[in-house]
């Protein structure tokens, strides 16, 4: 959530940056300012009435001390004035509540402002490629896509998943299941070696948690919702892990807070159909290791670069061809100020598949979370939050299967062999 002080100070700048993110309803900014002015006037009237009530109460106290009949009579009259003032305050406080709720609803409808280096653009093709490997695999025409390899080696059963649940819920078997566990352990070990503290969070969160990281109200229709208990299945471990520090005031000495967690993730992905979502390309349930950092505002962009380098190191160790994209304004998420996407080349499908997003949210999430730290002057200041996929397994598995298919089976990268216990999937 954007800070109201920024909107007050620089409404034109806020509108321009929102336009870069292709948020068209910038009149909301004017409405927020108008409501803020109304709020201040009503609050001032309430404060004046409270001051009057306090002064009259003191006068009543002094009159009653004299115990003179005329003073007691005057005190009774003043009590009637206090009753009238209380009625006026009640009306104004109700007005204030309505104004503040309207202002809050407008504020939470605004996406985060993009950083200055975010490219202009509306669609994925407008993203800026900041790195791409020099060579991509060139497989023979007989190469199979991962869904056919999965059937050939009997390691992933998509039809069984349909039987048990529905489309988008595959069943991993035999060496496919072992490969999943191997990747999860590998990613966790790499993060822990980089200083991240492992946590195992719940797979369901309450409404406050979903709001805190920006899933509500923006992505309400994309999450699985357990209506009876008002819980949401997590779309990413970012949600519960970041919320660990909701309503917390940190010391500067605690920065950076570095956490990593593995969870299954659940996304409705409503309206996702067609050849581009076959097999593991898009699922309703998938495994992911997520890295999260809470950082001092002065160091968050340096931290973002370090997190990008961490993900890049994982892809290098997996020997996968990849590229890094800096997302344009129109292709960024609701809460992000700057995002780098990683894509791996799927040799059999001859297309790039997104496998990670690494983002700096600046103070957007922490303002919702009331996640702050005390600065050197003892003032409470909003921290910055960052997160990244390190990594999402489904498409990583797809690329590993396709790019490493040989006559002897599917070759396992050297970095994974200690985790799988086998060199080939047969």
Residue pairs with C-beta under 8 A, 6 or more apart in sequence:
1 107
1 108
1 110
1 364
1 367
1 368
2 14
2 107
2 110
2 112
2 113
2 364
2 367
3 363
3 367
3 382
4 32
4 36
4 103
4 107
6 14
7 14
7 29
7 32
7 33
7 36
8 33
8 36
11 29
11 30
11 33
14 29
14 113
15 26
15 29
17 113
17 114
18 26
18 29
18 110
18 111
18 113
19 26
20 114
20 118
20 120
20 329
21 111
21 112
21 113
21 114
21 329
21 330
21 332
22 122
22 329
22 330
23 110
23 111
25 109
28 106
28 109
28 110
29 110
31 106
32 103
32 106
32 107
35 99
35 102
35 103
35 106
36 103
38 99
39 96
39 99
39 100
39 103
42 92
42 95
42 96
42 99
43 96
45 92
46 89
46 92
46 93
46 96
49 85
49 88
49 89
49 92
50 89
52 85
53 82
53 85
53 86
53 89
56 78
56 81
56 82
56 85
57 82
59 75
59 78
60 75
60 78
60 79
60 82
63 71
63 72
63 74
63 75
63 78
64 71
64 72
64 75
108 211
108 217
108 368
109 217
111 218
111 334
111 335
112 334
112 335
112 336
112 337
112 361
112 362
112 364
113 337
114 329
114 332
114 336
114 337
114 338
115 301
115 337
115 338
115 360
115 362
117 326
117 338
118 326
118 327
118 328
118 329
118 332
118 337
118 338
119 126
119 127
119 128
119 326
119 327
119 328
119 329
120 126
120 328
120 329
121 127
121 328
121 329
121 330
121 331
122 328
122 329
122 330
122 331
123 328
123 330
123 331
124 331
126 328
126 330
126 331
127 325
127 326
127 327
127 328
127 331
127 341
128 325
128 326
128 328
129 323
129 324
129 325
130 324
130 325
130 326
130 340
131 312
131 323
131 324
132 322
132 323
132 324
133 321
133 322
133 323
133 345
135 321
136 321
136 345
136 347
137 321
137 345
137 347
137 403
138 347
139 347
139 348
139 402
139 403
139 405
143 347
143 348
143 402
143 405
144 152
144 348
144 402
144 405
145 278
145 279
145 346
145 348
145 349
145 402
146 279
146 280
146 346
146 348
146 397
146 398
146 399
146 401
146 402
147 156
147 158
147 278
147 279
147 280
149 401
149 402
149 405
149 410
150 156
150 157
150 158
150 176
150 279
150 401
153 174
153 175
153 176
153 409
153 410
153 425
153 426
154 173
154 174
155 172
155 173
155 174
155 175
155 176
155 177
155 179
155 425
156 170
156 171
156 172
156 173
156 176
156 280
157 170
157 171
157 173
158 167
158 170
158 171
158 279
160 171
161 167
161 168
161 169
161 170
161 171
162 169
164 171
165 285
166 284
167 284
168 269
168 282
168 283
168 284
168 285
169 283
169 284
169 285
170 280
170 283
172 179
172 180
175 420
175 422
175 425
175 426
176 397
176 425
178 420
178 421
178 422
179 397
179 400
179 412
179 416
179 420
179 425
180 287
180 393
180 397
181 419
182 416
182 419
182 420
183 287
183 391
183 393
183 396
183 397
183 416
183 419
184 262
184 287
184 289
184 393
185 419
186 415
186 416
186 419
187 262
187 289
187 314
187 390
187 391
188 198
188 260
188 262
188 289
190 310
190 313
190 314
190 317
190 390
191 198
191 260
191 289
191 291
191 310
191 390
192 198
192 260
194 258
194 310
195 258
196 258
196 259
196 260
196 291
197 258
197 259
197 260
198 259
198 260
198 261
199 241
199 244
199 259
199 260
199 261
200 261
200 262
200 263
201 234
201 237
201 240
201 241
201 244
201 261
201 263
202 234
202 240
203 233
203 234
203 263
203 264
203 266
204 226
204 231
204 232
204 233
204 234
205 231
205 232
205 234
205 239
205 240
205 243
206 230
206 231
206 232
207 216
207 230
207 232
208 243
208 246
209 232
209 239
209 240
209 243
209 246
210 216
210 223
210 232
210 239
211 217
211 368
212 239
212 242
212 243
212 246
212 365
212 368
212 369
213 238
213 239
213 242
213 243
213 335
213 365
213 368
213 369
214 333
214 334
214 335
214 361
214 364
214 365
214 368
215 222
215 223
215 232
215 235
215 239
216 232
218 334
218 335
219 235
219 334
221 268
221 270
222 235
222 267
222 268
222 269
222 270
223 232
223 233
223 235
223 266
223 267
223 268
224 232
224 233
224 266
224 268
225 231
225 232
225 233
226 232
226 233
233 266
234 240
234 263
234 265
234 266
235 265
235 266
235 267
236 263
236 265
236 288
236 290
236 387
236 389
237 261
237 262
237 263
237 265
237 288
237 289
237 290
237 292
238 290
238 292
238 387
240 261
240 263
241 259
241 261
241 290
241 292
241 387
242 292
242 294
242 365
242 369
242 385
242 387
243 369
244 259
245 257
245 294
245 369
245 371
246 369
246 370
246 371
247 369
247 370
247 371
248 371
248 372
249 372
249 373
249 374
249 380
250 257
250 294
250 371
250 372
250 373
250 374
250 383
251 373
251 374
252 296
252 373
252 374
252 375
252 376
254 373
255 294
255 295
255 296
255 299
255 373
255 383
256 293
256 294
256 295
256 296
256 299
256 303
257 293
257 294
257 295
258 291
258 292
258 293
259 291
259 292
259 293
260 289
260 290
260 291
260 292
260 390
261 289
261 290
261 292
262 287
262 288
262 289
262 290
263 287
263 288
263 290
264 285
264 286
264 287
264 288
265 285
265 286
265 287
265 288
265 392
266 284
266 285
267 283
267 284
268 284
269 277
269 282
269 283
269 284
272 282
276 282
276 351
279 398
280 286
280 394
280 395
280 397
280 398
281 353
281 394
281 395
281 398
283 394
286 392
286 393
286 394
287 392
287 393
287 394
288 389
288 391
288 392
288 393
289 389
289 390
289 391
289 393
290 387
290 388
290 389
290 390
291 307
291 310
291 387
291 388
291 390
292 385
292 386
292 387
293 303
293 307
293 385
293 386
293 387
294 366
294 371
294 383
294 384
294 385
294 386
295 303
295 383
295 384
295 385
295 386
296 373
296 383
296 384
297 362
297 363
297 381
297 382
297 383
297 384
300 360
300 362
300 384
300 386
301 338
301 360
303 360
303 386
304 338
304 340
304 358
304 359
304 360
304 386
307 358
307 386
307 388
307 390
308 324
308 340
308 358
308 388
310 388
310 390
311 342
311 356
311 358
311 388
311 389
311 390
311 391
312 322
312 324
312 342
314 390
314 391
315 322
315 342
315 344
315 355
315 391
317 413
317 415
318 396
318 400
318 413
318 415
318 416
319 413
319 414
319 415
320 344
320 345
320 396
320 399
320 400
320 403
321 344
321 345
321 347
321 403
322 342
322 343
322 344
322 345
322 355
323 342
323 343
323 345
323 352
324 340
324 341
324 342
325 340
325 341
325 342
325 343
326 338
326 339
326 340
327 336
327 339
327 340
327 341
332 338
332 339
333 339
333 357
333 359
335 359
335 361
335 364
335 365
336 359
336 360
336 361
336 364
337 359
337 360
337 361
337 362
337 364
338 359
338 360
339 357
339 358
339 359
339 360
340 357
340 358
340 359
341 354
341 356
341 357
342 354
342 355
342 356
342 357
342 358
342 389
342 391
343 352
343 353
343 354
343 355
344 352
344 353
344 355
344 395
344 396
344 399
345 351
345 352
345 353
345 399
345 403
346 352
346 353
346 395
346 398
346 399
346 402
346 403
347 399
347 402
347 403
348 402
348 403
348 405
349 402
353 395
353 398
353 399
354 395
355 389
355 391
355 392
355 395
355 396
355 399
356 388
356 389
356 390
356 391
356 392
357 388
357 389
358 386
358 387
358 388
358 389
359 386
359 387
359 388
360 384
360 386
361 384
361 385
361 386
361 387
362 384
362 385
363 382
363 383
363 384
364 385
365 371
365 385
366 372
366 382
366 383
366 384
366 385
367 382
369 385
371 382
371 383
371 385
372 380
372 381
372 382
372 383
373 380
373 381
373 383
374 380
374 381
375 381
400 410
400 413
401 410
401 425
404 410
404 411
404 412
404 413
405 411
406 424
408 424
408 426
409 424
409 425
409 426
410 424
410 425
411 423
411 424
412 420
412 422
412 423
412 424
412 425
417 423
